[in-house]
Amino acid sequence: LMAFQELIMQLRETKVSKYVVRDTPMIVCVYKGVEDIIKSLG
């Protein structure tokens, strides 16, 4: 997941990116159920 986000950030810094008409933001995440979210909070 972090590697994918890093790739997107690198592509946005290339010379070609200044010719892109619209750069749609990407939100990268992992789906978790409510119980899993509560457990991950500690």
N, C-alpha and C positions, 0 to 999 in steps of 0.2 A: 504494500500500500504506500509506504513512504517512498519506495523507488519509483513508483508511477507518478507520484506528485512531484518528485525531483525532476523526472523527465519532462513533465509539462512545464515546469518553471524554466528549465534549460531551453526548451523550444521557444518559449516566449521571449528569450533574450537573443535569438538569432537575427541575422540581417533580414531574412525573408519576413519576419514577423511585422516589420514596419509597413509592409504592403498588404497586410490583412485588414479587411474592411471592418470586421466586427469580431472581437475576441470575447466569446462567451465564457464567463467564469465557470469553473468546474468545482463542485463540492464533492470531495472524495470522502467516503465514510464506510463504516461497517454496520450492518443491521444487527441489532440486539433486541431481545425481548425485554420487557419491563423488569422482570425478575433478575435477568443477567445484568442490567444496568445498575440496579440497586446493590447487587452483590459486588460489582466492580468498584463501588464507592467506598467499600471497606466496612 
